[in-house]
Amino acid sequence: MSSALVQVGDVIAASAALASAGLGDMIWGHASVRDAEGRGVWMKAAGYGFEEVDSDRVLLVSWSGEVLAGVGRRHLEYPIHTQLYLARPDVNAIVHTHAPAFAAFASLDQVLRPLSHDAVPFTDPPLPRLTAVTGSLISTPGLGDAVADALGASNGILLPSHGAVTVGADTAAAVMYSVLLERACRTQLTALAAGGPKVWSDEQETARKRDEVWNEAQLDAGFAYLVRQGASL
Ligand SMILES: [Zn+2]
């Protein structure tokens, strides 16, 4: 199979998984994979929801935002993807969504705590927030660079008044990190609403759980489950 076909398949699978996890926002939000030949990023075309992505709705977008392959319009926020790949050679897949829990949690300016398994990938380094730039669309390379700077070496970042971005070495990791981060934000919002969390895993236990609970095989298994669920939508 050609690398293009594999990467189109990865974008379709990521989109199906995000749909089944309930992370869609009508036609907004997107997942991408890095082009194996270094031409740019593969991502869904604008105007479709995650559950509507098929091989006719995936584009190859160049580093400067030109559509090199596929039919349709690119998303305005393509610089989230291009600029983060340029900044992070270890990253091969990126997810951006607008799930409401991200903006709700970001608005509280609280540190994300490992109250459950879900927050474990986001505690070392701590989950960053994009601050003092914009709560609007990340529609220019300069804004994409600002997200990359704030992300640093983390697996994800909150975009206050907007959503979140997660990154991974592969599609499974990037998608699962979005799913886990959204659940972690919801869990802490629930605890905060009930008086605030008093107990969570210490650093040692969190480090152990990072390897035990969210190793590559576990991320792959969770992702495969979500793809199967997405295929039956
Ligand atoms: Zn957005």
Residues whose N, C-alpha, C, O or C-beta is under 5 A from the ligand:
A	BS01	ZN	none
